[in-house]
Amino acid sequence: MNKYPVAVADLGTNTFQFLIAEGTLAGFNEIVNLQETVKLGEGGINKGLIQPAAFERGIKALQKFHGLVLNYGVKQVRAIATSALRNAANGQDFIDEVKTRTGIAIEIIDGDKEACFIYSGIKAAGCLSERNSLILDIGGGSVEFIIGNNAGIKWKQSFEIGCARLMDKFHRTDPIPPDSINAINLYLEDNLRHLLEVAPNYPIENIIGSSGSFESFAEIIELANGNPFDIKKTKHYNFDINELLALIEKLILSSHQERLITEGIIPLRVDMIVSASLITRFVIQKLGIDKVVMSTSSLKEGVLAEMMA
């Protein structure tokens, strides 16, 4: 057992997530689990540049995390940067500034390593069986697909087609018009060609949606059905496929105002959830998979698993 708590920061394109935990992989105790809406990719995701306001929001979030590290006596911190930082021309400037102001050393990982961490997080959460699952992690900058089971990864790939990128390219007016929906579907068909070629080689039992928008899908459905729902107390959720597809259709056709007042959507996802819905529907329909599960575990839990192994 660790004698002191450890911390993981997952520095995503939309949110910076932060976890402090102690114990062992078999039974760790969460001390802090929070997320800061940073929108690091806002205004510059497809230009490969972190804009000044986003840059400053990111610095402030890491200063907050650093304060928590000091408060809880954390001795080991891993800060993992993904799509937005790895593709930004001024990404190194951000890393240097964080090191200067907080002492935290940020690690930029490639899409392959990101997929490995996501798999580890899903495995540690107990979501995998002997049968193959398709793990789907929809981020702001990239989307990771991992085919595997509890014995290991069979295939994985990261694609730079995240929600923030699709929104910037295609979702300029709201509700999203039919021609933009068609353009996104054609874009996904083109960019996910390798997934569509590889997936039929593996019998896939289900899709495991990793945190993010899948948490929102589950929360919207449960609250609409009049059921109490606490995402912090939920590790896994099994969707009714017809209910999920009906919700996805509704979200795609909805206006910003309709999504804004929908119970279960956090403010950050009010617009991003349209792109996430289109990606999810595309994968379900193209691969013909009718079982979908949500797991609240993802990259940061995978990094934690490696630290506690």
Number of C-alpha atoms within 10 A of each C-alpha: 12 12 8 13 22 23 28 24 26 22 28 24 26 24 22 23 23 23 21 23 20 20 16 15 17 10 9 16 12 13 13 15 14 12 16 19 16 24 23 29 28 21 17 18 26 18 13 18 21 26 17 12 13 19 21 14 16 23 19 16 20 23 17 14 25 19 12 16 19 10 9 15 11 17 12 14 20 19 20 22 22 22 28 30 28 18 19 20 14 15 19 14 14 19 18 14 15 20 15 11 13 15 12 21 15 20 15 21 15 14 20 14 16 28 27 19 21 25 32 24 25 24 22 19 20 13 18 20 13 11 14 22 26 25 28 24 28 25 26 30 26 22 22 25 23 26 24 23 21 18 12 15 16 13 15 21 18 20 17 19 23 24 28 29 25 25 21 15 14 18 21 12 11 13 17 19 14 11 10 15 18 12 13 21 16 12 15 17 16 11 14 17 11 11 19 15 9 12 15 10 8 15 12 19 17 19 24 26 26 26 23 21 24 27 21 20 22 24 21 18 19 16 15 13 9 8 10 9 15 10 15 8 8 13 15 21 18 12 18 14 15 10 11 20 17 10 16 20 14 14 24 22 16 16 17 17 12 12 21 16 11 15 14 22 19 13 12 14 19 20 23 21 25 29 28 28 23 20 21 21 16 16 18 17 11 10 14 11 15 14 16 21 20 26 23 21 24 26 27 25 24 24 24 27 20 13 17 17 10
